[in-house]
Amino acid sequence: MCGFYEDLEKGVTLYRAGEQGRFWYAVLGGCLEVRYHAAAADTDGKKRLYEIAYSA
């Protein structure tokens, strides 16, 4: 098992629906948002499903 630290910019997509994830992530600071992007069903096609925020 190997691990590394990665500082990601805001708005980076980690996984897309249907993709098989190869990594797992631990949120050490900031927040993580889970969103679903539908076809033009909604006004902008985006729906926030969950948000995880971390603060020390």
C-alpha positions in Angstrom: 0.0 0.0 0.0 1.3 3.4 -0.9 0.1 6.8 0.0 0.9 10.4 -0.9 -0.2 14.0 -0.1 -1.9 16.0 -2.8 -3.1 19.6 -2.6 -6.0 20.0 -5.0 -7.3 23.2 -6.5 -11.0 24.2 -6.1 -13.3 22.5 -8.6 -11.2 19.5 -9.4 -13.2 16.4 -10.3 -12.1 13.2 -8.5 -14.5 10.7 -10.0 -17.3 10.7 -12.5 -20.5 8.6 -12.4 -19.8 5.2 -13.9 -16.0 5.4 -13.5 -14.3 2.8 -11.3 -12.3 4.6 -8.6 -8.7 3.5 -8.1 -7.8 5.8 -5.2 -9.4 7.0 -1.9 -9.0 10.5 -0.4 -8.9 11.9 3.1 -10.1 15.5 3.5 -7.5 17.2 5.7 -8.8 20.7 5.2 -11.4 22.6 3.2 -14.4 20.8 1.9 -15.5 18.1 -0.5 -18.7 18.4 -2.5 -20.6 15.5 -4.2 -22.6 16.7 -7.2 -24.7 15.0 -9.8 -24.8 16.5 -13.3 -28.0 15.6 -15.1 -28.9 16.2 -18.8 -30.9 19.5 -19.1 -33.4 18.2 -16.6 -32.7 21.0 -14.1 -32.1 24.7 -14.9 -28.3 24.2 -14.9 -28.2 20.4 -14.8 -26.3 20.3 -11.5 -27.5 19.0 -8.1 -25.4 19.0 -4.9 -25.9 15.7 -3.1 -23.6 16.1 -0.1 -20.9 18.4 1.3 -18.2 17.5 3.8 -16.3 20.4 5.4 -13.3 20.2 7.6 -11.9 23.0 9.9 -9.3 22.8 12.6 
